């Protein structure tokens, strides 16, 4: 899942005592940006959609934001299966099946087809083997790549503003 961290250069540590509130505000804003990205491919989903959670990390050794799908929900599991891919698929799809999403893309279009048989037990009862797995869409890697530089710039800008106003805070 996308986690973007900044670490201090050298052996130093971040001095967060005086600006912890400001840093956390910026990290929450970053988590919202990550959330927007991760929700893009699920906009057209019908049924259970994933719920996302965010964690902000503000310690003397690192600052970061981490947004991930809640795996305690059916939508979160679906998101993970599509994002990370699977080795096998215990489902048979109709002959006209077309996925809504593509590998390495945020876009989701009109899918086509339906699930004919679902579940390992149902397939084993019919003496059917598992099908090839789901190709990993890589949304979390894509989100990390897209947000890394803007996050770094946001934090640098915040520290510059803090340094310029050091005597006034």
DAZI-V62871 format. One record per residue. N is the residue number from 0. PSI is psi in radians with two decimals (NA if undefined). NEAR is the number of other C-alpha atoms within 12 Angstrom. Layout:
N,PSI,NEAR ; N,PSI,NEAR
//
This chain:
0,2.70,30 ; 1,2.12,34 ; 2,2.20,31 ; 3,2.13,35 ; 4,2.60,27 ; 5,2.42,28 ; 6,2.55,20 ; 7,2.61,20 ; 8,2.44,11 ; 9,-2.58,8 ; 10,0.11,10 ; 11,3.07,11 ; 12,2.73,17 ; 13,2.38,23 ; 14,1.66,19 ; 15,-0.14,21 ; 16,-0.85,15 ; 17,-0.34,17 ; 18,0.32,23 ; 19,-0.73,22 ; 20,-0.74,17 ; 21,-0.77,22 ; 22,-0.80,35 ; 23,-0.62,25 ; 24,-0.80,22 ; 25,-0.65,30 ; 26,-0.67,35 ; 27,-0.66,28 ; 28,-0.69,26 ; 29,-0.72,39 ; 30,-0.64,34 ; 31,-0.68,25 ; 32,-0.75,27 ; 33,-0.73,40 ; 34,-0.78,33 ; 35,-0.76,25 ; 36,-0.82,29 ; 37,-0.41,41 ; 38,-0.31,30 ; 39,-0.94,25 ; 40,-0.23,35 ; 41,0.03,33 ; 42,-0.66,22 ; 43,0.08,19 ; 44,2.46,22 ; 45,2.66,14 ; 46,-2.53,13 ; 47,2.16,17 ; 48,2.67,26 ; 49,2.59,31 ; 50,2.41,25 ; 51,2.61,30 ; 52,2.65,26 ; 53,2.52,28 ; 54,2.31,27 ; 55,2.42,31 ; 56,2.05,28 ; 57,1.51,32 ; 58,2.89,22 ; 59,-0.39,21 ; 60,-0.36,19 ; 61,2.68,25 ; 62,2.38,33 ; 63,3.02,37 ; 64,2.43,39 ; 65,2.08,34 ; 66,2.35,36 ; 67,2.78,36 ; 68,2.44,34 ; 69,1.94,20 ; 70,0.00,19 ; 71,-0.03,18 ; 72,2.73,18 ; 73,-0.71,17 ; 74,-0.66,23 ; 75,-0.68,27 ; 76,-0.77,23 ; 77,-0.77,29 ; 78,-0.79,38 ; 79,-0.76,32 ; 80,-0.74,26 ; 81,-0.70,32 ; 82,-0.83,34 ; 83,-0.28,25 ; 84,2.96,24 ; 85,2.74,21 ; 86,-0.74,15 ; 87,2.86,18 ; 88,2.14,24 ; 89,1.06,24 ; 90,2.59,26 ; 91,2.20,27 ; 92,2.78,21 ; 93,2.80,15 ; 94,-0.44,11 ; 95,0.31,13 ; 96,2.34,16 ; 97,2.16,17 ; 98,2.63,25 ; 99,-0.51,24 ; 100,2.79,29 ; 101,2.73,23 ; 102,2.28,23 ; 103,0.43,22 ; 104,2.51,25 ; 105,-0.37,27 ; 106,2.52,23 ; 107,2.32,22 ; 108,-2.83,18 ; 109,1.96,17 ; 110,3.09,17 ; 111,2.63,15 ; 112,-3.04,15 ; 113,2.90,17 ; 114,2.21,18 ; 115,-0.86,16 ; 116,2.35,22 ; 117,2.32,21 ; 118,2.56,21 ; 119,-0.79,19 ; 120,-0.77,15 ; 121,-0.67,17 ; 122,-0.70,19 ; 123,-0.66,17 ; 124,-0.56,12 ; 125,0.17,15 ; 126,0.74,10 ; 127,2.50,18 ; 128,2.84,20 ; 129,2.59,24 ; 130,2.89,20 ; 131,2.57,15 ; 132,-3.13,18 ; 133,2.34,26 ; 134,2.34,22 ; 135,2.22,25 ; 136,-0.52,30 ; 137,0.56,28 ; 138,-0.69,40 ; 139,-0.63,38 ; 140,-0.71,27 ; 141,-0.76,26 ; 142,-0.74,37 ; 143,-0.77,31 ; 144,-0.75,21 ; 145,-0.53,24 ; 146,-0.23,32 ; 147,-0.93,27 ; 148,-0.81,17 ; 149,-0.62,21 ; 150,-0.82,33 ; 151,-0.75,25 ; 152,-0.70,16 ; 153,-0.78,25 ; 154,-0.71,34 ; 155,-0.74,19 ; 156,-0.75,17 ; 157,-0.76,24 ; 158,-0.61,23 ; 159,-0.79,13 ; 160,-0.74,18 ; 161,-0.81,22 ; 162,-0.64,16 ; 163,-0.53,12 ; 164,0.38,12 ; 165,-0.75,13 ; 166,-0.26,9 ; 167,-0.11,9 ; 168,NA,13
//
